[in-house]
Amino acid sequence: MVDVAKEMPDVRFGRALSHARRSRGRTQDWLANQIGCSKSHISNVETGARPLQPVDVRQADDCLGQGGRLVRLRRELYEPEVLDWLDQLHQLQLEAELVREYQPILPPGLLQTKEYASCVIPAGAPWFTSDDVERRVNTRLSRSEKILGADVPHYHVVLDEMVMRRHVGSPEVMAGQCRRLIELAESGRVLLQVYPWRTWPHAGLNGPLSLISSAHAPDVLHVESVYLGQTSDEAGAVRRYGMLFARLQADAWSPADTVEFLRGLEEEYENGVWPRMA
């Protein structure tokens, strides 16, 4: 049981630091020497009795080969209000070998066209100025070019059927977004599947999720909410959501059937018709 006098962020970070140190086969004495403090201070940090200063967190992350994991965890625990979740997710994707993503509302930002993103961003944040919107659209496009322009990470995406039936922009905008998804799917750069809306029980009702795998760091789970996203590399959570994603993939249409579905939508949008649910 956690000591009530201890702060929960300190306890969670301490456990993560202890796990990282032990997984590398290092002693508390060794870690203390690396960051220039006493063994007792490391012991207090690992038990949650004291926090570790940001500069020491970064040094501990480096010497334990955590690839930024401890730094990200500290920001998540102590500075959630200033954490840029999209930037964090982008950095994780750059380091990844495999990204698995489920989206029930919109196509992932990396797959959006300029025109589609230009409709989505101001709709979700009407307080943005035109300059704000332009800056965020350009950031989204540059991230897409950097990640999808490389051979890795491999990118597996499951979209709810409603994603491309949702009226986000004009028929021309929607047709262009369909073409973009078809191009990516047919190029082999993205393994794309659509989850039929009539399938039940629906395995994706908890909302969007990303699972990010790298050879040099633990698998990471990213889940989104209305206000903030959250990342975790807790093994149990990653395993459970991995099972959930596998269920979503198994119940989704095949990549070939997905492309056929998108071609049908594209044709309807090009004819100025808003597709209806069958």
N, C-alpha and C positions, 0 to 999 in steps of 0.2 A: 504494500500500500504506500502511496506517495505521502511523504511528510507534509502536513497541511501548512507548515511554515515555509515550505519551498514554493517557488513560482513554477507553474506548469511549463512555460517555455524553457526555463533553466533545466528542468528535469528531462524534457524531451531532447534538448540539444545535448545534454550530458550523456544520455543513453546512446545517441547517434555517434558522438565522439568516441565513447568507449568501444562501440562495435567496430568503428573504422580502425581504431588502434589495434584491437585484438585480431581483426581479420588480416592485418598486415604483419602480425607476429611481433609487435613492438610493445615495450614496457612503458609504464608511466614515467620512469626515469629518462628513458630515451626521448620521449615526446617533450618532456620538460626542458631538456637540454636543447632541443631543436628550436623551441620558441622563447627560450630565455626566462624560465620561471622555475618555481620549486615543484618537486613531485607532489607535495601536499596540495598545491594549488590545482594541479591536474586532477588529483583525487576528488577535490571539492567540486570541480566543474563536472566531472563524470557522475557524481552523485546528485547533482542538481543543487548543491548548496551555494554555488557562486556562478555567475556568468563568465564567459570568456570574451575578452574585448575583441572588437572587429578585426584589428590588425593581427591579433593572435589567431583568430579563426582562419583568416586567409593563409597564414603561415602553416597552421596545422593541416589545412586542406592540401596545400602544396606538398608538404613532406610526407603526408600519408597517401598521396596519389589519388585524391578523391575527385579530381576533375571539376571542381567547383561545387560539388554536392553540399559540403558543409557550409559554404558561403551562402548558397541558395536557401538552405534550411534556416540559417540564422535570420536572413531577411524575411522569410515567411513567418517565422515565429515572433520576431521583435518589431518588424516594420511592414506589416501587411498593407497598411494604408498608402505606402509610397511604392510598393512593388509593381513594376510594369510586367503584368503576367504575359502579355503578348510577346514582349521582348524576351522574357525568360523562356517561353515556349520556342521562340525562334532560335535561341542559343542552343537549346537542347536538340532541336532538329538538325542543326549544323553539325553536331557531334555524333548524330545517330547513324546506325546502319539500317534500322527498320523503324518506320512509323506506322502505327495502326490507328485509324481515326474513324469514329462514328459521329455523324452529324444529322440530327432530326429537324433542323430549322433552316440552315443555309449551307451552301457548299463551303468547304474549308477555304479560308482566306487565300491560301496558296493557289487554289484552283479558280479563283474568281477573275473575270475579265475586268478591265478598267471601267467599262460602262456599268457593269453589275455592282462593283464595289462603290462606284459613285452614287448609286441609288441607296445601297444598304447603309453606308456609314452615316449620312445625315439623317436617315430615317430613325436610326437607333440613338442618335444624339443630336436633337434639333437645336441645341445650344451652340453647336459648332459653327464657326464662321466659315465662309467659303475657302479661306486660306487653310483653316484647320482640316477641312475635308480634303482639299487637294494634297496637303502634306501626308495625310494618312493613306490616301489612295496610292500615292507614289511610294510610300514605305511598303505597303502591301505588295505592290508590283515588283519592287526591287528584291524583296525577300523571296517572292515566288521565283524570280529569275535565277537567284543565287542557288536556291535549293533544287528546283526542278531542272535547272540547267546542268547539274552534275549527275553522275551515274548513281550516286547514293545520297540520301537514304532511299531504300526501297519504300514505297508508299502504298499502303493498302487502305482503301477508303470504302466505308459503307454509308450510303445516303438513304434516309427515309424517302419513300416515294413522294411525300408531300413537298420535299425540298424544291423540286423543279416544277411543281404545280402551283406553288405559292406565287402570287402576283407581286413581285418585287419592283419591276420596272415595266416598260412598254413591251409589247410583243417582240419588237426588234431586239431589245436588251435580253429578253429571255431566250430568244432564238440563238443569239450570239453566245450566251452562256452554255446552252446545250451543245453548240459546236465545239466550244472549248473543252468540255468534258469528253466529248466523243474523240477529239484529237488526242487528248492525253491517254485515254483508254486504248485507242487503236495503236498508239505509238509504243505501248508497253511500259511507259514511264510510270503509270499509275494503275494499280489493280483496283478497278472500280466496280462496285456492286450496288444495286438498289434494293432496299428492303420494302417489300410490298405492304401497302397500308392495311390490307385485309388480314394479314398474318396475325395470329394470336395463339398463345399469350405473347404480347409484344415484349421483346427482351430489352428494348431501348428506352423505356419510359423514364429512366432516371436522368436522361439528358446527355449532352455531348461528352465525349471522352476521347483521350489520346493515350496511347501506350507507346513509349519511346525506348528503343533498345540500342545499346552500344556495347562494343566489345570491351571498353575500358572503364565502365561504370555500371552500377546496378540499374535495372530497368526502372523507368519512371512512369508514373501515372499522372495525367493531368485531367482534372474534371472541371467543368465550367458551371457557373451559376449566373444569376441575373447581375450581381454586383461584382464579384471577384471570382477568379479561378483559384485553383489550389493544386499544388503538386505534391507527390509523395513517392518515396521509393521503399515504403514499408512492404516487405515481401508478401504478406498476406493480402493486402489490398491489391497489389499488382497481380497476384495470382488470381484473385476472384474476378477482377475486371478483365483479365485475359480470357477466363472462361466465358464471361459475358460476351466479349467480342467474337469469340469462336462461335457462339450460338447465333449471333447476328449474321455472321458470314454464312453459316450453314443454312439459315432460313432465307437468305437473300437470293435474288435472281443471279444467275451466272453472269460473268463479264460479257459474254456474247449477247445474252438476253437483255442485259442492261443497255448495251449500245443500241440494240433494236428499239427498246423503249424510248431512249433519248432521241433517236432519229424520228420516231413518230411525233414526239412533242415538238421537235424543231420544225417539222413540216407544218404542224398546226399553228405554231407561233408565227411562222413566215407568212401564213395565209391570214394573219390577223385574228385568229381564233383562240379564245382562252380555253384550254383543255379542261374537261370536266372529269370528275371521278367516275369510273365505271360502276 
